[in-house]
Amino acid sequence: MKTISAGSGEAATGGAERTPAVRWALAGLSLSMLLSSLGTSVANVALPTLAGTFDASFQAVQWIVLAYLLAITTVIVSVGRLGDIIGRRRLLLAGILLFTVASVLCGLAPSLWLLVAARAAQGLGAAVMMALTMAFVGETVPKARTGSAMGLLGTMSAIGTALGPSLGGALIAGPGWRAIFLVNAPAGVVTLVLAYRHLPVDRPEAATGRARFDHVGTLLLALTLAAYALAMTIGRGDFGWLNAALLAAAAIGVGVFVRVETRAGAPLIRPAMFRDPVLSASLAMSALVSTVMMATLVVGPFYLARTLRLEEALVGLVLSVGPVVAALTGVPAGRVADRFGAPRMTVVGLGAMAVGAFALSTTPASFGVAGYLAPIVVVTAGYAVFQTANNTAVMADVPPDRRGVVSGMLNLSRNLGLITGTSVMGAVFALASATNDVTTARAGAVATGMRVTFAVAAALIVAALAIGLGSRMPARRAARGAL
């Protein structure tokens, strides 16, 4: 078996990152990120087809998407911590295998609810893949090249998200809906082989901590996150009593979780971690930025179709520009973060996003598609720079025994932002459009809704920028005190 020896990640200095073994290891991690991101977006386009195939309502087939999202959200921190304890390599291999097998089961599912169950299992495998690919960066490349590696993973995530709708549509039109899941099988096998052969082996001491896994904390966190995710997603935008009850349950769950973790001997998440201003700020900024990014997906289709009167094919083409820009920007953003410093580039990325969002809030509809696309390109490029730099700033200095859980927390903050953005930015858009049904709103009302939504988005980015700048003040004071 060809692997990088244990500890090679710590010793990978100088030109080690250019060796074939490290390149193949990064290839395996990149495919892992690509597949898990593809799974998030590829099924959405199939929902109308699946509703007809299984003679089910939209609310029922929506669980095909929701099951995957819930599985990732509820366990991503826990699987990251489990990797820290039992060994990241063996858990990542298990996650890739589970994802691949579950993809086949999705493609063969004879009924809707068996498909939903298989999608939940697929989401569990994806959670492992998402949490541990970032954690492995510290073991495969030297610290000076962390930004470049994070940029590569960000690029693969963007490609997976962008590729999902177009690939799904092509497969449904050709082989049929089952192919959108079965296509993961050969790619999953390749990913598994690359990970098995080229990822660094687990340290012997990693397997000795199995008894230290926080089962109570894991269950509490999973239930709390599930309650929040359901509160933000069920009801298709109508916030009723069930949503309120779930949100209240989530709030209570947070309090109970913090109390339990404070008293636990080996907590899933150490409360003291949040005293680190860099980590706390990074998590908050990631959630805010992801909330804003959902505005482009929530508002964009309606603005392009209702206000600019584009046909469906052109709407899809315009919407794909954002993810393509993120994919092209990811790797260069990582190199820039390595050269100029992750904290500085985090601020630069947020500044670009604020400028783009403000431009969208003031651009008149008469500017047409170009008036929409130019700010979107700025927002998306800024997002790619921010995401790469923010992840680099956090992961570069994380102790080896906490990389999995911190990586899981970063992914969780992003997921929670996306979930929140779907509900909150959608509600802002509907309220600003002054209509109960955006799909039938007048062109002017949709344009007004778009401008107000992105004004709110710009305010959220400014808040994130303030958090980022504020988190740097303690470090500056400490540096001055050391002089």
Contacts in CASP RR format, 6 or more apart in sequence:
PFRMAT RR
TARGET T0000
AUTHOR 0000-0000-0000
METHOD contacts of the structure
MODEL  1
MKTISAGSGEAATGGAERTPAVRWALAGLSLSMLLSSLGTSVANVALPTL
AGTFDASFQAVQWIVLAYLLAITTVIVSVGRLGDIIGRRRLLLAGILLFT
VASVLCGLAPSLWLLVAARAAQGLGAAVMMALTMAFVGETVPKARTGSAM
GLLGTMSAIGTALGPSLGGALIAGPGWRAIFLVNAPAGVVTLVLAYRHLP
VDRPEAATGRARFDHVGTLLLALTLAAYALAMTIGRGDFGWLNAALLAAA
AIGVGVFVRVETRAGAPLIRPAMFRDPVLSASLAMSALVSTVMMATLVVG
PFYLARTLRLEEALVGLVLSVGPVVAALTGVPAGRVADRFGAPRMTVVGL
GAMAVGAFALSTTPASFGVAGYLAPIVVVTAGYAVFQTANNTAVMADVPP
DRRGVVSGMLNLSRNLGLITGTSVMGAVFALASATNDVTTARAGAVATGM
RVTFAVAAALIVAALAIGLGSRMPARRAARGAL
1 196 0 8 1.000
1 197 0 8 1.000
2 21 0 8 1.000
2 197 0 8 1.000
2 198 0 8 1.000
3 21 0 8 1.000
3 197 0 8 1.000
3 198 0 8 1.000
3 199 0 8 1.000
3 200 0 8 1.000
3 201 0 8 1.000
4 12 0 8 1.000
4 21 0 8 1.000
4 22 0 8 1.000
4 25 0 8 1.000
4 139 0 8 1.000
4 140 0 8 1.000
4 198 0 8 1.000
4 199 0 8 1.000
4 200 0 8 1.000
4 201 0 8 1.000
5 200 0 8 1.000
5 201 0 8 1.000
6 200 0 8 1.000
6 201 0 8 1.000
6 202 0 8 1.000
6 203 0 8 1.000
6 204 0 8 1.000
7 139 0 8 1.000
7 200 0 8 1.000
7 203 0 8 1.000
8 16 0 8 1.000
8 139 0 8 1.000
8 140 0 8 1.000
8 200 0 8 1.000
9 138 0 8 1.000
9 139 0 8 1.000
9 140 0 8 1.000
9 141 0 8 1.000
9 142 0 8 1.000
9 200 0 8 1.000
10 139 0 8 1.000
10 400 0 8 1.000
12 22 0 8 1.000
12 140 0 8 1.000
12 141 0 8 1.000
12 142 0 8 1.000
13 142 0 8 1.000
14 142 0 8 1.000
16 22 0 8 1.000
16 142 0 8 1.000
17 140 0 8 1.000
17 141 0 8 1.000
17 142 0 8 1.000
17 145 0 8 1.000
21 198 0 8 1.000
22 140 0 8 1.000
22 141 0 8 1.000
24 194 0 8 1.000
24 197 0 8 1.000
24 198 0 8 1.000
25 136 0 8 1.000
25 140 0 8 1.000
25 194 0 8 1.000
25 198 0 8 1.000
25 199 0 8 1.000
25 200 0 8 1.000
26 140 0 8 1.000
26 141 0 8 1.000
26 149 0 8 1.000
26 152 0 8 1.000
27 194 0 8 1.000
27 198 0 8 1.000
28 191 0 8 1.000
28 194 0 8 1.000
28 195 0 8 1.000
28 198 0 8 1.000
28 199 0 8 1.000
29 133 0 8 1.000
29 136 0 8 1.000
29 137 0 8 1.000
29 140 0 8 1.000
29 153 0 8 1.000
29 195 0 8 1.000
29 199 0 8 1.000
30 152 0 8 1.000
30 153 0 8 1.000
30 156 0 8 1.000
31 156 0 8 1.000
31 187 0 8 1.000
31 188 0 8 1.000
31 190 0 8 1.000
31 191 0 8 1.000
31 194 0 8 1.000
32 92 0 8 1.000
32 96 0 8 1.000
32 129 0 8 1.000
32 132 0 8 1.000
32 133 0 8 1.000
32 191 0 8 1.000
32 195 0 8 1.000
33 129 0 8 1.000
33 130 0 8 1.000
33 133 0 8 1.000
33 153 0 8 1.000
33 154 0 8 1.000
33 156 0 8 1.000
33 157 0 8 1.000
34 156 0 8 1.000
34 157 0 8 1.000
34 159 0 8 1.000
34 160 0 8 1.000
34 187 0 8 1.000
35 99 0 8 1.000
35 126 0 8 1.000
35 129 0 8 1.000
35 184 0 8 1.000
35 187 0 8 1.000
35 188 0 8 1.000
35 191 0 8 1.000
36 72 0 8 1.000
36 99 0 8 1.000
36 123 0 8 1.000
36 125 0 8 1.000
36 126 0 8 1.000
36 127 0 8 1.000
36 129 0 8 1.000
36 130 0 8 1.000
37 156 0 8 1.000
37 157 0 8 1.000
37 158 0 8 1.000
37 159 0 8 1.000
37 160 0 8 1.000
37 161 0 8 1.000
38 160 0 8 1.000
38 161 0 8 1.000
38 163 0 8 1.000
38 164 0 8 1.000
38 167 0 8 1.000
38 184 0 8 1.000
39 68 0 8 1.000
39 122 0 8 1.000
39 126 0 8 1.000
39 160 0 8 1.000
39 164 0 8 1.000
39 184 0 8 1.000
40 68 0 8 1.000
40 69 0 8 1.000
40 72 0 8 1.000
40 126 0 8 1.000
40 161 0 8 1.000
41 160 0 8 1.000
41 161 0 8 1.000
41 162 0 8 1.000
41 163 0 8 1.000
41 164 0 8 1.000
41 165 0 8 1.000
42 163 0 8 1.000
42 164 0 8 1.000
42 165 0 8 1.000
42 167 0 8 1.000
42 168 0 8 1.000
42 180 0 8 1.000
43 64 0 8 1.000
43 65 0 8 1.000
43 68 0 8 1.000
43 119 0 8 1.000
43 180 0 8 1.000
44 65 0 8 1.000
44 165 0 8 1.000
45 164 0 8 1.000
45 165 0 8 1.000
45 168 0 8 1.000
45 169 0 8 1.000
45 172 0 8 1.000
46 64 0 8 1.000
46 168 0 8 1.000
46 169 0 8 1.000
46 172 0 8 1.000
46 177 0 8 1.000
46 180 0 8 1.000
47 58 0 8 1.000
47 61 0 8 1.000
47 62 0 8 1.000
47 64 0 8 1.000
47 65 0 8 1.000
49 172 0 8 1.000
49 176 0 8 1.000
49 177 0 8 1.000
50 56 0 8 1.000
50 61 0 8 1.000
50 64 0 8 1.000
50 112 0 8 1.000
50 115 0 8 1.000
50 177 0 8 1.000
51 57 0 8 1.000
51 58 0 8 1.000
51 60 0 8 1.000
51 61 0 8 1.000
53 177 0 8 1.000
54 60 0 8 1.000
54 61 0 8 1.000
54 111 0 8 1.000
54 112 0 8 1.000
54 115 0 8 1.000
56 112 0 8 1.000
58 236 0 8 1.000
59 235 0 8 1.000
59 236 0 8 1.000
60 112 0 8 1.000
61 112 0 8 1.000
62 236 0 8 1.000
63 116 0 8 1.000
64 112 0 8 1.000
64 115 0 8 1.000
64 116 0 8 1.000
64 119 0 8 1.000
65 119 0 8 1.000
66 233 0 8 1.000
66 234 0 8 1.000
67 116 0 8 1.000
67 117 0 8 1.000
67 119 0 8 1.000
67 120 0 8 1.000
67 123 0 8 1.000
68 119 0 8 1.000
68 120 0 8 1.000
68 122 0 8 1.000
68 123 0 8 1.000
68 126 0 8 1.000
69 229 0 8 1.000
69 233 0 8 1.000
69 415 0 8 1.000
69 419 0 8 1.000
70 120 0 8 1.000
70 226 0 8 1.000
70 229 0 8 1.000
70 230 0 8 1.000
71 119 0 8 1.000
71 120 0 8 1.000
71 121 0 8 1.000
71 122 0 8 1.000
71 123 0 8 1.000
71 124 0 8 1.000
71 125 0 8 1.000
71 126 0 8 1.000
71 127 0 8 1.000
72 123 0 8 1.000
72 124 0 8 1.000
72 126 0 8 1.000
72 127 0 8 1.000
72 130 0 8 1.000
72 411 0 8 1.000
72 415 0 8 1.000
73 225 0 8 1.000
73 226 0 8 1.000
73 229 0 8 1.000
73 412 0 8 1.000
73 415 0 8 1.000
73 416 0 8 1.000
73 419 0 8 1.000
74 221 0 8 1.000
74 222 0 8 1.000
74 223 0 8 1.000
74 225 0 8 1.000
74 226 0 8 1.000
74 229 0 8 1.000
75 124 0 8 1.000
75 127 0 8 1.000
75 222 0 8 1.000
76 127 0 8 1.000
76 130 0 8 1.000
76 131 0 8 1.000
76 408 0 8 1.000
76 411 0 8 1.000
76 412 0 8 1.000
76 415 0 8 1.000
77 131 0 8 1.000
77 221 0 8 1.000
77 268 0 8 1.000
77 269 0 8 1.000
77 405 0 8 1.000
77 408 0 8 1.000
77 409 0 8 1.000
77 412 0 8 1.000
78 218 0 8 1.000
78 221 0 8 1.000
78 222 0 8 1.000
78 268 0 8 1.000
79 91 0 8 1.000
79 124 0 8 1.000
79 127 0 8 1.000
79 128 0 8 1.000
79 131 0 8 1.000
79 132 0 8 1.000
79 408 0 8 1.000
80 88 0 8 1.000
80 91 0 8 1.000
80 128 0 8 1.000
80 131 0 8 1.000
80 132 0 8 1.000
80 135 0 8 1.000
80 404 0 8 1.000
80 405 0 8 1.000
80 407 0 8 1.000
80 408 0 8 1.000
81 213 0 8 1.000
81 214 0 8 1.000
81 218 0 8 1.000
81 268 0 8 1.000
81 269 0 8 1.000
81 404 0 8 1.000
81 405 0 8 1.000
82 91 0 8 1.000
82 213 0 8 1.000
83 91 0 8 1.000
83 132 0 8 1.000
83 135 0 8 1.000
83 206 0 8 1.000
83 404 0 8 1.000
84 135 0 8 1.000
84 206 0 8 1.000
84 401 0 8 1.000
84 402 0 8 1.000
84 403 0 8 1.000
84 404 0 8 1.000
84 405 0 8 1.000
85 206 0 8 1.000
85 209 0 8 1.000
85 210 0 8 1.000
85 212 0 8 1.000
85 213 0 8 1.000
86 202 0 8 1.000
86 206 0 8 1.000
86 207 0 8 1.000
86 209 0 8 1.000
86 210 0 8 1.000
87 202 0 8 1.000
87 203 0 8 1.000
87 206 0 8 1.000
87 207 0 8 1.000
88 132 0 8 1.000
88 135 0 8 1.000
88 136 0 8 1.000
88 139 0 8 1.000
88 202 0 8 1.000
88 206 0 8 1.000
88 403 0 8 1.000
88 404 0 8 1.000
89 195 0 8 1.000
89 199 0 8 1.000
89 200 0 8 1.000
89 201 0 8 1.000
89 202 0 8 1.000
90 202 0 8 1.000
91 128 0 8 1.000
91 132 0 8 1.000
92 128 0 8 1.000
92 129 0 8 1.000
92 132 0 8 1.000
92 133 0 8 1.000
92 136 0 8 1.000
92 195 0 8 1.000
92 199 0 8 1.000
93 192 0 8 1.000
93 195 0 8 1.000
93 196 0 8 1.000
94 128 0 8 1.000
95 124 0 8 1.000
95 125 0 8 1.000
95 128 0 8 1.000
95 129 0 8 1.000
96 125 0 8 1.000
96 128 0 8 1.000
96 129 0 8 1.000
96 188 0 8 1.000
96 191 0 8 1.000
96 192 0 8 1.000
96 195 0 8 1.000
97 192 0 8 1.000
98 121 0 8 1.000
98 122 0 8 1.000
98 124 0 8 1.000
98 125 0 8 1.000
98 128 0 8 1.000
99 122 0 8 1.000
99 123 0 8 1.000
99 125 0 8 1.000
99 126 0 8 1.000
99 128 0 8 1.000
99 129 0 8 1.000
99 184 0 8 1.000
99 188 0 8 1.000
100 184 0 8 1.000
100 185 0 8 1.000
100 188 0 8 1.000
100 189 0 8 1.000
100 191 0 8 1.000
100 192 0 8 1.000
101 121 0 8 1.000
102 118 0 8 1.000
102 119 0 8 1.000
102 121 0 8 1.000
102 122 0 8 1.000
102 123 0 8 1.000
102 124 0 8 1.000
102 125 0 8 1.000
103 122 0 8 1.000
103 181 0 8 1.000
103 182 0 8 1.000
103 184 0 8 1.000
103 185 0 8 1.000
103 188 0 8 1.000
104 181 0 8 1.000
104 182 0 8 1.000
104 185 0 8 1.000
105 114 0 8 1.000
105 118 0 8 1.000
105 121 0 8 1.000
106 115 0 8 1.000
106 118 0 8 1.000
106 119 0 8 1.000
106 122 0 8 1.000
106 181 0 8 1.000
107 115 0 8 1.000
107 118 0 8 1.000
107 178 0 8 1.000
107 179 0 8 1.000
107 181 0 8 1.000
107 182 0 8 1.000
108 178 0 8 1.000
109 115 0 8 1.000
109 118 0 8 1.000
122 181 0 8 1.000
130 408 0 8 1.000
130 411 0 8 1.000
131 404 0 8 1.000
131 407 0 8 1.000
131 408 0 8 1.000
131 411 0 8 1.000
132 404 0 8 1.000
132 407 0 8 1.000
133 153 0 8 1.000
133 407 0 8 1.000
134 150 0 8 1.000
134 153 0 8 1.000
134 391 0 8 1.000
134 395 0 8 1.000
134 403 0 8 1.000
134 404 0 8 1.000
134 407 0 8 1.000
134 408 0 8 1.000
134 410 0 8 1.000
134 411 0 8 1.000
135 395 0 8 1.000
135 403 0 8 1.000
135 404 0 8 1.000
135 406 0 8 1.000
135 407 0 8 1.000
135 408 0 8 1.000
136 199 0 8 1.000
136 200 0 8 1.000
137 146 0 8 1.000
137 149 0 8 1.000
137 150 0 8 1.000
137 153 0 8 1.000
137 395 0 8 1.000
138 146 0 8 1.000
138 149 0 8 1.000
138 395 0 8 1.000
138 400 0 8 1.000
138 403 0 8 1.000
139 199 0 8 1.000
139 200 0 8 1.000
139 400 0 8 1.000
139 403 0 8 1.000
140 149 0 8 1.000
140 199 0 8 1.000
140 200 0 8 1.000
141 148 0 8 1.000
141 149 0 8 1.000
143 396 0 8 1.000
144 338 0 8 1.000
145 338 0 8 1.000
146 338 0 8 1.000
146 392 0 8 1.000
146 395 0 8 1.000
146 396 0 8 1.000
147 334 0 8 1.000
147 335 0 8 1.000
147 337 0 8 1.000
147 338 0 8 1.000
147 342 0 8 1.000
147 388 0 8 1.000
147 389 0 8 1.000
147 392 0 8 1.000
147 396 0 8 1.000
148 331 0 8 1.000
148 334 0 8 1.000
148 335 0 8 1.000
148 338 0 8 1.000
150 334 0 8 1.000
150 337 0 8 1.000
150 388 0 8 1.000
150 391 0 8 1.000
150 392 0 8 1.000
150 395 0 8 1.000
151 330 0 8 1.000
151 331 0 8 1.000
151 333 0 8 1.000
151 334 0 8 1.000
151 337 0 8 1.000
151 384 0 8 1.000
151 388 0 8 1.000
152 330 0 8 1.000
152 331 0 8 1.000
154 326 0 8 1.000
154 330 0 8 1.000
154 384 0 8 1.000
154 387 0 8 1.000
154 388 0 8 1.000
155 326 0 8 1.000
155 327 0 8 1.000
155 328 0 8 1.000
155 329 0 8 1.000
155 330 0 8 1.000
155 331 0 8 1.000
158 323 0 8 1.000
158 324 0 8 1.000
158 326 0 8 1.000
158 327 0 8 1.000
158 330 0 8 1.000
158 384 0 8 1.000
159 323 0 8 1.000
159 327 0 8 1.000
160 323 0 8 1.000
161 323 0 8 1.000
162 320 0 8 1.000
162 322 0 8 1.000
162 323 0 8 1.000
162 324 0 8 1.000
162 326 0 8 1.000
162 327 0 8 1.000
165 316 0 8 1.000
165 320 0 8 1.000
166 320 0 8 1.000
167 180 0 8 1.000
167 183 0 8 1.000
168 180 0 8 1.000
169 180 0 8 1.000
171 177 0 8 1.000
171 179 0 8 1.000
171 180 0 8 1.000
171 183 0 8 1.000
172 179 0 8 1.000
172 180 0 8 1.000
212 266 0 8 1.000
213 266 0 8 1.000
214 261 0 8 1.000
214 264 0 8 1.000
214 266 0 8 1.000
214 267 0 8 1.000
214 268 0 8 1.000
216 260 0 8 1.000
216 264 0 8 1.000
217 257 0 8 1.000
217 260 0 8 1.000
217 261 0 8 1.000
217 264 0 8 1.000
217 267 0 8 1.000
217 268 0 8 1.000
218 268 0 8 1.000
220 253 0 8 1.000
220 256 0 8 1.000
220 257 0 8 1.000
220 260 0 8 1.000
221 257 0 8 1.000
221 268 0 8 1.000
221 269 0 8 1.000
223 253 0 8 1.000
224 249 0 8 1.000
224 250 0 8 1.000
224 253 0 8 1.000
224 254 0 8 1.000
224 257 0 8 1.000
225 250 0 8 1.000
225 412 0 8 1.000
225 416 0 8 1.000
227 246 0 8 1.000
227 247 0 8 1.000
227 249 0 8 1.000
227 250 0 8 1.000
227 253 0 8 1.000
228 246 0 8 1.000
228 247 0 8 1.000
228 250 0 8 1.000
228 416 0 8 1.000
228 419 0 8 1.000
229 416 0 8 1.000
229 419 0 8 1.000
230 246 0 8 1.000
231 243 0 8 1.000
231 244 0 8 1.000
231 246 0 8 1.000
231 247 0 8 1.000
231 250 0 8 1.000
232 243 0 8 1.000
232 419 0 8 1.000
232 420 0 8 1.000
232 421 0 8 1.000
232 422 0 8 1.000
232 423 0 8 1.000
233 419 0 8 1.000
233 422 0 8 1.000
233 423 0 8 1.000
234 242 0 8 1.000
234 243 0 8 1.000
234 246 0 8 1.000
235 242 0 8 1.000
235 243 0 8 1.000
237 423 0 8 1.000
237 426 0 8 1.000
237 427 0 8 1.000
237 430 0 8 1.000
239 423 0 8 1.000
239 427 0 8 1.000
258 271 0 8 1.000
260 267 0 8 1.000
261 267 0 8 1.000
261 268 0 8 1.000
261 269 0 8 1.000
261 270 0 8 1.000
261 271 0 8 1.000
262 271 0 8 1.000
268 405 0 8 1.000
269 405 0 8 1.000
269 409 0 8 1.000
273 279 0 8 1.000
273 406 0 8 1.000
274 280 0 8 1.000
277 470 0 8 1.000
277 471 0 8 1.000
277 474 0 8 1.000
277 475 0 8 1.000
278 393 0 8 1.000
278 394 0 8 1.000
278 471 0 8 1.000
278 475 0 8 1.000
279 394 0 8 1.000
279 406 0 8 1.000
279 409 0 8 1.000
280 471 0 8 1.000
281 467 0 8 1.000
281 468 0 8 1.000
281 470 0 8 1.000
281 471 0 8 1.000
282 390 0 8 1.000
282 393 0 8 1.000
282 394 0 8 1.000
282 410 0 8 1.000
282 413 0 8 1.000
282 471 0 8 1.000
283 409 0 8 1.000
283 410 0 8 1.000
283 413 0 8 1.000
284 413 0 8 1.000
284 464 0 8 1.000
284 467 0 8 1.000
285 346 0 8 1.000
285 350 0 8 1.000
285 386 0 8 1.000
285 390 0 8 1.000
285 464 0 8 1.000
285 467 0 8 1.000
285 468 0 8 1.000
286 387 0 8 1.000
286 390 0 8 1.000
286 410 0 8 1.000
286 413 0 8 1.000
286 414 0 8 1.000
286 417 0 8 1.000
287 413 0 8 1.000
287 414 0 8 1.000
287 416 0 8 1.000
287 417 0 8 1.000
287 420 0 8 1.000
288 417 0 8 1.000
288 460 0 8 1.000
288 461 0 8 1.000
288 463 0 8 1.000
288 464 0 8 1.000
288 467 0 8 1.000
289 350 0 8 1.000
289 353 0 8 1.000
289 383 0 8 1.000
289 386 0 8 1.000
289 387 0 8 1.000
289 461 0 8 1.000
289 464 0 8 1.000
290 413 0 8 1.000
290 414 0 8 1.000
290 415 0 8 1.000
290 416 0 8 1.000
290 417 0 8 1.000
290 418 0 8 1.000
290 421 0 8 1.000
291 417 0 8 1.000
291 418 0 8 1.000
291 420 0 8 1.000
291 421 0 8 1.000
291 424 0 8 1.000
291 425 0 8 1.000
291 460 0 8 1.000
292 353 0 8 1.000
292 357 0 8 1.000
292 421 0 8 1.000
292 425 0 8 1.000
292 457 0 8 1.000
292 460 0 8 1.000
292 461 0 8 1.000
293 379 0 8 1.000
293 383 0 8 1.000
293 418 0 8 1.000
294 417 0 8 1.000
294 418 0 8 1.000
294 420 0 8 1.000
294 421 0 8 1.000
294 422 0 8 1.000
294 425 0 8 1.000
295 421 0 8 1.000
295 425 0 8 1.000
295 426 0 8 1.000
295 429 0 8 1.000
295 453 0 8 1.000
295 454 0 8 1.000
295 457 0 8 1.000
296 319 0 8 1.000
296 322 0 8 1.000
296 376 0 8 1.000
296 379 0 8 1.000
296 380 0 8 1.000
297 319 0 8 1.000
298 421 0 8 1.000
298 422 0 8 1.000
298 425 0 8 1.000
298 426 0 8 1.000
298 429 0 8 1.000
298 453 0 8 1.000
299 425 0 8 1.000
299 426 0 8 1.000
299 429 0 8 1.000
299 449 0 8 1.000
299 450 0 8 1.000
299 453 0 8 1.000
299 454 0 8 1.000
300 319 0 8 1.000
300 372 0 8 1.000
300 450 0 8 1.000
301 315 0 8 1.000
301 316 0 8 1.000
301 319 0 8 1.000
302 429 0 8 1.000
302 438 0 8 1.000
302 439 0 8 1.000
302 441 0 8 1.000
302 446 0 8 1.000
302 450 0 8 1.000
303 372 0 8 1.000
303 446 0 8 1.000
303 447 0 8 1.000
303 450 0 8 1.000
304 310 0 8 1.000
304 314 0 8 1.000
304 315 0 8 1.000
304 318 0 8 1.000
304 319 0 8 1.000
304 369 0 8 1.000
304 372 0 8 1.000
305 312 0 8 1.000
305 315 0 8 1.000
306 438 0 8 1.000
306 439 0 8 1.000
306 441 0 8 1.000
306 442 0 8 1.000
306 443 0 8 1.000
306 446 0 8 1.000
307 365 0 8 1.000
307 443 0 8 1.000
307 444 0 8 1.000
307 446 0 8 1.000
307 447 0 8 1.000
307 450 0 8 1.000
308 365 0 8 1.000
308 368 0 8 1.000
308 369 0 8 1.000
308 372 0 8 1.000
309 443 0 8 1.000
310 318 0 8 1.000
310 369 0 8 1.000
318 369 0 8 1.000
318 372 0 8 1.000
318 373 0 8 1.000
321 373 0 8 1.000
321 376 0 8 1.000
321 377 0 8 1.000
321 380 0 8 1.000
322 376 0 8 1.000
322 377 0 8 1.000
322 380 0 8 1.000
323 380 0 8 1.000
325 376 0 8 1.000
325 377 0 8 1.000
325 380 0 8 1.000
325 381 0 8 1.000
325 384 0 8 1.000
326 380 0 8 1.000
326 381 0 8 1.000
326 383 0 8 1.000
326 384 0 8 1.000
329 380 0 8 1.000
329 381 0 8 1.000
329 382 0 8 1.000
329 384 0 8 1.000
329 385 0 8 1.000
330 384 0 8 1.000
330 385 0 8 1.000
330 388 0 8 1.000
333 345 0 8 1.000
333 384 0 8 1.000
333 385 0 8 1.000
333 388 0 8 1.000
333 389 0 8 1.000
334 388 0 8 1.000
334 389 0 8 1.000
334 392 0 8 1.000
336 345 0 8 1.000
336 385 0 8 1.000
337 345 0 8 1.000
337 385 0 8 1.000
337 388 0 8 1.000
337 389 0 8 1.000
337 392 0 8 1.000
338 392 0 8 1.000
341 389 0 8 1.000
342 389 0 8 1.000
342 390 0 8 1.000
342 392 0 8 1.000
342 393 0 8 1.000
342 396 0 8 1.000
343 389 0 8 1.000
343 393 0 8 1.000
343 472 0 8 1.000
344 389 0 8 1.000
345 385 0 8 1.000
345 386 0 8 1.000
345 388 0 8 1.000
345 389 0 8 1.000
346 386 0 8 1.000
346 389 0 8 1.000
346 390 0 8 1.000
346 393 0 8 1.000
346 468 0 8 1.000
347 465 0 8 1.000
347 468 0 8 1.000
347 469 0 8 1.000
348 382 0 8 1.000
348 385 0 8 1.000
348 389 0 8 1.000
349 382 0 8 1.000
349 383 0 8 1.000
349 385 0 8 1.000
349 386 0 8 1.000
349 389 0 8 1.000
350 382 0 8 1.000
350 386 0 8 1.000
350 461 0 8 1.000
350 464 0 8 1.000
350 465 0 8 1.000
350 468 0 8 1.000
351 382 0 8 1.000
351 461 0 8 1.000
351 465 0 8 1.000
352 378 0 8 1.000
352 379 0 8 1.000
352 381 0 8 1.000
352 382 0 8 1.000
352 385 0 8 1.000
353 378 0 8 1.000
353 379 0 8 1.000
353 382 0 8 1.000
353 383 0 8 1.000
353 386 0 8 1.000
353 461 0 8 1.000
354 458 0 8 1.000
354 461 0 8 1.000
354 462 0 8 1.000
354 465 0 8 1.000
355 378 0 8 1.000
356 375 0 8 1.000
356 376 0 8 1.000
356 378 0 8 1.000
356 379 0 8 1.000
356 458 0 8 1.000
357 375 0 8 1.000
357 379 0 8 1.000
357 454 0 8 1.000
357 455 0 8 1.000
357 457 0 8 1.000
357 458 0 8 1.000
357 461 0 8 1.000
358 454 0 8 1.000
358 455 0 8 1.000
358 458 0 8 1.000
359 374 0 8 1.000
359 375 0 8 1.000
359 378 0 8 1.000
360 372 0 8 1.000
360 375 0 8 1.000
360 376 0 8 1.000
360 379 0 8 1.000
360 450 0 8 1.000
360 451 0 8 1.000
360 454 0 8 1.000
360 457 0 8 1.000
361 451 0 8 1.000
361 452 0 8 1.000
361 454 0 8 1.000
361 455 0 8 1.000
361 457 0 8 1.000
361 458 0 8 1.000
362 451 0 8 1.000
363 371 0 8 1.000
363 372 0 8 1.000
363 375 0 8 1.000
363 451 0 8 1.000
365 443 0 8 1.000
365 444 0 8 1.000
365 447 0 8 1.000
390 410 0 8 1.000
391 410 0 8 1.000
394 406 0 8 1.000
394 410 0 8 1.000
395 403 0 8 1.000
395 406 0 8 1.000
395 407 0 8 1.000
395 410 0 8 1.000
398 406 0 8 1.000
425 453 0 8 1.000
425 456 0 8 1.000
425 457 0 8 1.000
426 453 0 8 1.000
428 449 0 8 1.000
428 452 0 8 1.000
428 453 0 8 1.000
428 456 0 8 1.000
429 438 0 8 1.000
429 449 0 8 1.000
429 450 0 8 1.000
429 452 0 8 1.000
429 453 0 8 1.000
430 436 0 8 1.000
430 438 0 8 1.000
432 448 0 8 1.000
432 449 0 8 1.000
432 451 0 8 1.000
432 452 0 8 1.000
432 453 0 8 1.000
433 441 0 8 1.000
433 445 0 8 1.000
433 446 0 8 1.000
433 448 0 8 1.000
433 449 0 8 1.000
434 445 0 8 1.000
434 448 0 8 1.000
435 441 0 8 1.000
435 442 0 8 1.000
435 445 0 8 1.000
438 446 0 8 1.000
END
